[in-house]
Amino acid sequence: MRAADRAAPAETRGETGAGARTAAARIAGAAREAVRRASTVSLVLYALALGAGIGLATADYATRGGYPFGGVAVGAWTAWPRTGSVGADPYARAVNARRGEIPLAIGEGMLLTAAQDDEGQALDATCTYTIAGITPPARAWTVTVAGRGPRDPERTIVREGYTSTETLRERDGRFVITLSPEVQAGNWLPMPRASGPVRLALRLYDTPVAASAGTLDRAALPAVTRTGCAA
């Protein structure tokens, strides 16, 4: 066999080997590119999921309790004069939407809440308190209590609040409402739950102070005083 004839298969084999290496390199490159793209997509999806989770968690926290902004502190009470106005902040609107409540407009009245007593201690369902004194001038008012958190389905709802027309008063017009887990004489307001924090709400209807909450005097609002707690 001539030398040229023997060299031909070797050259063919070389070309075949080079083509195989090129194809393998292309496949490896395509695989690396696919991995890179998959990593980028996974990172984007992770960032989107993380952002959505943080956003939902912070929105839930901001609207779960009371109004986060716009309150005017007056002793144990906090007045919320703008939660029902056209200029209410987005958080107040979100809280109202979550509660399913229609807040009092400035011309209708004003809401005040209390989550602590006059000493600055959080209201506790295992303790007894007196809500005593007077209220600012108003055509009518209500005092209600609610637990902060899910209601105990096994707990019987006896009473959730008092109105200005049914509250027993002293001769000078002052009143004393006893907030307690145990039955009390007079204006007894039972605790809404066996334990945990609670919040009071005082709603003043058709009151002139709705447009000037900043001028409210502490003496014009009922005092919230702790008188004892369960052992």
Summary of the structure (lengths in Angstrom):
residues: 231
radius of gyration: 34.7
end to end distance: 112.1
largest distance: 134.4
contacts: 621
relative contact order: 0.16
helix: 35%
strand: 26%
